[in-house]
Amino acid sequence: MGRVLKIWSLIERADWRVLRWCERLWGRSPAFDAAMMASALYTPFVMLALIAIAASGWLGQARSASSVWAAAASVAAAVIVRVAHEPISRAARRPRPFEVEPMRVLVEHEPGESFPSNHAAGGFALALGGWHLGDVAYVLLALAIWLALARIYCGLHYPSDVIAGAASGAVVGYACSTLQWAGGLPLERALMGANSDGR
């Protein structure tokens, strides 16, 4: 037990070093601060829009059953990880950084339930869950990483919150993507075969 507490103490120290470093950067570039604030709040909506566009074929690729299945897997992964986090957050009851030590935050937020980060989890679940959406998957992954960094930069989460959330989101996203690919291809082939028979 003592070793666990020691490790946790080291994690918390590292968390605060990163947060204080971010805090010292605030105000140096108002444009960058504004971009990070917008990213922390609205990146999930941008990701969902990209997923919908990719599934619809508006990005120049033909609409297919596999792209629709990939989009469904992506959204399903985000929902699953969010539901799974609910009891974990309630059990951990980790306060947000601004509740523990006086610090101003770039984005106003309600107190409580900092661990794990649902935004980071949702971002990585969307990105990995939609891995079979084609080239847009790389954009989604970049956005997920940027979202995770923005949540830390704005003082809404400890880095360890974001790392835990990103890891759980990636695992669930990868699982949903793998299951979708394994189950979706046979179904798509069956549908294509039925269409070719004129049924």
C-alpha positions in Angstrom: 0.0 0.0 0.0 2.9 2.3 0.8 4.4 1.8 -2.6 1.1 2.6 -4.3 0.8 5.8 -2.4 4.4 6.7 -3.2 3.7 6.1 -6.9 0.5 8.2 -6.8 2.4 11.0 -5.0 4.9 11.1 -7.9 2.1 11.1 -10.4 0.4 14.0 -8.7 3.7 16.0 -8.5 4.2 15.4 -12.3 0.6 16.5 -12.9 1.1 19.8 -11.1 4.4 20.5 -12.8 2.7 20.2 -16.2 -0.3 22.3 -15.1 1.8 25.1 -13.6 3.9 25.1 -16.8 0.7 25.5 -18.8 -0.6 28.3 -16.5 2.6 30.2 -17.1 1.9 30.2 -20.8 -1.6 31.6 -20.5 -1.8 35.2 -21.8 1.4 35.1 -23.8 -0.6 34.4 -27.0 -4.3 35.3 -26.7 -4.9 33.7 -30.1 -3.4 30.4 -29.1 -5.3 30.5 -25.8 -8.5 31.1 -27.7 -7.7 28.2 -30.1 -7.1 25.9 -27.2 -10.3 26.9 -25.4 -12.3 26.3 -28.6 -10.5 23.0 -29.1 -11.3 21.9 -25.5 -15.0 22.6 -26.0 -15.8 21.9 -29.6 -13.4 19.3 -31.0 -15.8 16.4 -30.3 -18.4 18.0 -32.5 -15.9 18.5 -35.3 -15.0 14.9 -35.1 -18.6 13.7 -35.2 -19.2 16.0 -38.2 -16.2 14.5 -40.0 -17.4 10.9 -39.2 -20.8 11.7 -40.7 -19.3 13.3 -43.8 -16.9 10.3 -44.3 -19.8 7.8 -43.9 -22.0 9.8 -46.4 -19.3 9.8 -49.1 -19.0 13.5 -49.3 -15.2 13.4 -49.1 -15.0 12.0 -52.6 -15.1 8.3 -51.7 -18.0 6.2 -52.7 -20.5 5.6 -49.9 -20.3 2.0 -48.8 -21.8 -0.3 -46.2 -18.3 -0.6 -44.6 -18.0 3.2 -44.1 -21.4 3.3 -42.5 -20.5 0.4 -40.2 -17.2 2.1 -39.3 -19.0 5.3 -38.4 -21.5 3.3 -36.3 -18.6 1.5 -34.5 -16.9 4.9 -33.8 -20.0 6.4 -32.2 -20.8 3.2 -30.4 -17.2 3.2 -28.9 -17.7 6.7 -27.6 -21.0 5.9 -26.0 -19.7 2.7 -24.4 -16.6 4.3 -22.9 -18.7 7.2 -21.5 -21.1 4.8 -19.8 -18.2 2.7 -18.5 -16.6 5.8 -17.0 -19.6 6.8 -15.0 -19.1 4.4 -12.0 -15.3 4.9 -12.2 -15.6 8.7 -11.9 -18.0 8.4 -9.0 -15.8 6.0 -7.2 -12.6 8.0 -7.8 -14.3 11.4 -6.9 -11.1 13.2 -7.9 -11.6 17.0 -7.8 -10.5 19.1 -10.7 -7.2 21.0 -10.4 -8.9 24.4 -9.8 -10.7 22.9 -6.7 -7.5 21.7 -5.1 -5.3 24.8 -5.5 -6.3 28.4 -6.4 -5.7 28.7 -10.1 -7.7 30.5 -12.8 -8.9 28.4 -15.7 -9.3 29.3 -19.3 -12.6 27.5 -19.6 -15.3 27.6 -16.9 -16.3 24.1 -15.7 -18.4 22.6 -13.0 -16.3 21.0 -10.1 -15.8 17.3 -9.5 -15.3 14.1 -11.4 -11.9 14.8 -13.0 -10.7 11.2 -13.4 -10.7 9.9 -16.0 -11.2 12.5 -18.7 -14.4 11.7 -20.6 -13.4 14.1 -23.4 -10.1 12.4 -24.0 -11.8 9.0 -23.8 -14.5 10.0 -26.3 -12.0 11.5 -28.7 -9.8 8.4 -28.8 -12.8 6.1 -29.0 -14.2 8.1 -32.0 -10.8 8.0 -33.7 -9.9 4.3 -33.1 -13.5 3.2 -33.5 -13.6 4.8 -37.0 -10.2 3.5 -38.0 -11.7 1.9 -41.2 -13.1 5.2 -42.5 -10.1 5.7 -44.7 -7.7 8.7 -44.6 -10.1 10.7 -42.4 -9.1 8.3 -39.6 -5.7 10.0 -39.4 -7.4 13.4 -39.0 -9.6 12.0 -36.3 -6.6 10.7 -34.4 -4.8 14.0 -34.7 -7.9 15.8 -33.4 -8.2 13.3 -30.5 -4.6 14.1 -29.5 -5.2 17.8 -29.8 -8.3 17.6 -27.7 -6.5 15.7 -25.0 -3.7 18.4 -24.9 -6.3 21.2 -24.9 -8.1 19.8 -21.8 -4.8 19.8 -19.9 -3.7 23.2 -21.2 -7.0 24.9 -20.2 -6.6 23.5 -16.6 -9.7 21.3 -16.8 -7.8 18.0 -16.1 -4.6 16.6 -14.7 -2.4 15.0 -17.3 -3.0 11.6 -15.6 -6.8 12.1 -16.1 -6.3 12.6 -19.8 -3.8 9.7 -20.1 -6.2 7.3 -18.4 -9.1 8.5 -20.5 -7.2 8.3 -23.7 -6.0 4.8 -22.9 -9.5 3.5 -22.1 -11.0 5.3 -25.2 -8.4 3.8 -27.4 -9.0 0.3 -26.1 -12.7 0.5 -26.5 -12.4 2.1 -29.9 -10.0 -0.5 -31.1 -12.2 -3.3 -29.9 -15.3 -1.8 -31.6 -13.3 -1.2 -34.8 -12.0 -4.8 -34.8 -15.4 -6.3 -34.2 -17.0 -4.0 -36.9 -14.4 -5.1 -39.4 -14.6 -8.7 -38.6 -18.4 -8.8 -38.7 -19.1 -6.1 -41.2 -17.2 -7.5 -44.2 -19.2 -10.8 -44.3 -22.4 -8.8 -44.0 -21.4 -6.4 -46.8 -20.4 -9.3 -49.1 -23.7 -11.0 -48.4 -25.6 -7.8 -49.3 -23.5 -7.3 -52.4 -24.2 -10.9 -53.4 -27.9 -10.4 -52.9 -27.9 -7.3 -55.0 -25.9 -9.0 -57.8 -28.6 -11.7 -57.9 -31.2 -9.0 -58.4 -32.9 -9.6 -55.1 
